[in-house]
Amino acid sequence: MTTETDTTTQTSPAGTVTGQYQIDPAHSRLGFVARHAMVTKVRGKFNDFSGSLYLDEADPSRSTAEVTVQMGTVETGQPQRDEHLRTSDFFEVEKYPTMTFKSTKAERNGQDNYRLTGDLTIKGVSRPVTLDIEYNGLVRDPFGNDRAGFEARTVINRKDWGLTWNAALEAGGVMVSDKITLELDIAAVRTPTEA
């Protein structure tokens, strides 16, 4: 028996993901993973961010993305560490309140995989990064919104953005790894087009 709610998990009747989207921060996550004291991992996230996407299914190279992150909303589950991350040792949020990403190139990399290259700006320093993206599909939610889902990941060296603070360990090694993994789970809602 088919019910009305069955349609909420089906691909949008429009049949194409092409269109303009806004990131839904309530159902998205921008996170990072750093190695701590050489032996464990610390996971964090940013709680306030916004962004827009233009997706072109027929020609992915025309797709674009822009994201702005409020750096003062960093959270790792430990308030003292979060405050340290906000200082000039790391993000210096009073002087550099936002981190931004603006795409410069998009390409398909398999059936539902893509690569998105763009400029990541942290503390006033812009450097190119490439995200490996997995497209999770398009659905219409119970409120009639078309939602696209993505997972993305990349590894950066924090020193490339001037994030150089560290502390040596007595047994050798350092407190914080240079390599940081960025992990994104994105839900994006299609912007209604004018009739």
Order of alpha helices (4+ residues) and beta strands (2+ residues): beta-beta-beta-beta-beta-beta-alpha-beta-beta-beta-beta-beta
